[in-house]
Amino acid sequence: MKIYHYTKCNRLDSIFNDGYIATEMKRTLNSAPKHTDNVWLTEKLQYPKTALPHLSMFAETSLLLHITNKHVHVDLDKIGAVFGSFYRFGFDSADTRFKKWWFCEERKAKRQDDDWIRMESIANKVGDDARTFWIAENDVLLENFSLEEHIDGGWKTILTNTSLSNLSSNEQDVIAKLKEISYQKCVEFNIPIFKPLPIAA
């Protein structure tokens, strides 16, 4: 089965520069406290509502709106035309780097955490379904992955069966172009370039 890590255009440059998808506490602009430090993935084929950027010019990016109305349509192409496309990295769920969130020890440790219970409840209310979540405890190296871009109402494959350790010249060109697009969007909208947080001594 395929599982996906969904992301936004502005993150691609740093992901490819680093060579991995970082755990959530390493690459963040959000000062809010984190309850976990994983890479999150899902079986769902739709962009998670809980992962949408909150953009005031697009009402459908408000999580509260989705909590109160289950039928709000999110036009990823419309938002992507302004801020850059949406992407998803795909991996095989049989890859031992990943574990099903619903059954893992990390979730068991959170079962009495009121804040986490509320977060899972919100995910379920907006249709993200916590039972479809997967995690990686560590940074996910870009090995054995696919990459898709949301275009014209669907997901278009850009890279398949790809590993940064063994790139063809065509794959190198595709990644270089994606990094440039990502960097330019960050500059255009004054979005900080994501950098991993320094490791404490």
C-alpha positions in Angstrom: 0.0 0.0 0.0 1.1 3.5 -0.7 1.3 6.1 2.0 1.8 9.8 1.5 3.6 12.8 3.1 1.7 15.9 1.8 3.6 19.2 1.5 3.6 22.6 -0.1 5.8 24.2 -2.8 7.8 26.4 -0.5 9.1 23.3 1.4 10.6 21.5 -1.6 13.8 23.5 -1.8 14.9 22.7 1.7 13.7 19.1 1.6 15.7 18.4 -1.5 18.7 20.3 -0.3 18.7 18.4 3.0 18.0 15.1 1.3 15.3 14.1 3.7 11.8 15.0 5.1 12.6 16.3 8.6 10.6 15.4 11.7 8.2 18.2 12.6 10.3 19.8 15.3 13.4 20.2 13.1 11.9 22.2 10.3 9.2 24.6 11.6 8.2 28.2 11.7 5.4 27.6 14.2 6.3 28.5 17.7 3.3 26.6 19.1 4.3 23.7 21.4 4.7 20.3 19.6 3.2 17.2 21.1 5.1 14.8 18.9 8.3 14.8 16.8 7.6 12.6 13.8 7.3 12.7 10.1 3.6 12.2 9.4 2.0 10.4 6.5 -1.4 9.1 5.6 -3.2 6.5 3.5 -5.7 9.1 2.4 -5.6 10.2 -1.2 -6.8 13.8 -0.4 -4.6 16.6 1.0 -5.3 16.5 4.8 -7.4 19.4 6.0 -5.2 19.6 9.2 -2.1 20.2 7.0 -3.6 23.0 5.0 -1.8 26.4 5.4 -4.2 28.9 6.9 -4.4 31.7 4.3 -6.8 34.5 5.1 -7.6 35.1 1.4 -8.9 31.5 1.0 -11.7 30.8 3.5 -11.5 27.1 2.8 -8.1 26.9 4.4 -9.7 27.6 7.8 -9.7 24.5 9.9 -12.7 25.8 12.0 -14.7 26.1 8.8 -14.1 22.4 8.1 -15.0 21.5 11.7 -18.4 23.2 11.3 -19.1 22.2 7.7 -18.1 18.8 6.3 -18.8 19.7 2.7 -16.4 22.7 2.1 -14.5 22.1 -1.1 -10.8 23.0 -1.1 -9.6 24.0 -4.6 -5.9 23.1 -4.4 -5.3 24.3 -7.9 -6.8 27.8 -7.1 -4.6 28.1 -4.0 -1.6 26.6 -5.8 -1.9 29.1 -8.6 -1.0 31.8 -6.1 1.3 30.3 -3.6 2.7 27.3 -5.5 1.5 23.8 -6.1 0.8 21.2 -3.5 2.8 18.0 -3.6 2.9 14.5 -2.0 5.8 12.2 -1.5 4.8 8.5 -1.7 6.3 5.5 0.0 5.5 1.9 0.4 3.9 1.1 3.8 6.0 -2.1 4.0 9.1 0.1 4.3 10.3 -0.5 7.9 10.9 3.2 8.4 7.2 3.7 8.8 4.7 2.4 11.4 0.9 2.7 11.6 0.0 5.4 14.1 -3.1 3.7 15.4 -1.3 0.7 16.7 2.1 2.0 17.7 3.6 2.5 21.1 3.9 6.3 20.6 0.1 6.6 20.3 -0.4 4.4 23.4 1.7 6.9 25.3 -0.7 9.7 24.2 -4.0 8.0 25.1 -4.3 10.0 28.3 -3.1 13.3 26.9 -6.1 15.6 26.7 -4.5 17.9 24.1 -3.6 15.0 21.9 -7.1 13.4 22.2 -8.6 16.8 21.1 -6.2 16.9 18.1 -7.2 13.4 17.0 -10.8 14.4 17.4 -10.4 17.4 15.2 -8.6 15.3 12.6 -11.6 12.9 12.6 -14.2 15.7 12.5 -12.6 17.2 9.3 -12.3 13.8 7.6 -8.6 13.2 7.9 -9.2 10.0 10.0 -6.5 9.3 12.6 -6.8 5.6 11.7 -5.1 6.3 8.4 -2.1 8.1 9.9 1.4 6.7 9.7 4.6 8.0 11.2 8.4 7.8 10.9 10.2 8.4 14.2 13.3 9.8 12.3 14.0 12.0 9.3 12.9 10.2 6.1 15.8 10.0 3.6 14.6 10.5 0.1 15.2 6.9 -1.0 12.6 4.7 -2.8 10.0 7.5 -3.1 7.6 8.9 -5.7 6.6 12.6 -6.0 3.3 13.9 -7.4 2.0 17.4 -8.0 -1.7 18.5 -7.8 -2.7 19.8 -11.2 -6.1 20.2 -12.9 -8.0 18.5 -10.1 -5.8 15.5 -9.7 -2.4 14.2 -8.8 0.3 14.0 -11.6 3.3 11.8 -11.2 6.6 13.7 -11.5 9.1 11.2 -10.0 8.6 7.5 -9.5 10.9 4.8 -7.8 13.4 7.5 -7.1 16.4 7.6 -4.7 18.6 10.6 -4.3 21.6 8.3 -3.9 21.1 7.0 -7.5 19.6 9.8 -9.7 19.4 9.7 -13.4 20.3 12.9 -15.3 16.6 13.5 -16.0 15.7 13.1 -12.4 18.4 15.6 -11.4 17.0 18.1 -13.9 13.4 17.6 -12.5 14.6 18.1 -9.0 16.7 21.2 -9.9 13.6 22.8 -11.5 11.4 22.0 -8.5 14.0 23.5 -6.2 14.1 26.7 -8.3 10.3 27.0 -8.4 10.2 26.5 -4.6 12.9 29.1 -3.9 11.3 31.7 -6.2 7.9 31.2 -4.5 9.5 31.8 -1.1 11.2 35.0 -2.4 8.0 36.2 -4.1 5.8 35.9 -1.0 8.6 36.6 1.5 8.2 33.1 3.0 11.2 32.1 5.1 13.3 29.3 3.6 12.8 26.3 5.9 16.0 25.2 7.6 16.4 22.4 10.1 16.7 23.6 13.6 20.2 23.3 15.0 20.8 20.2 17.1 21.3 21.1 20.7 24.8 20.3 22.1 
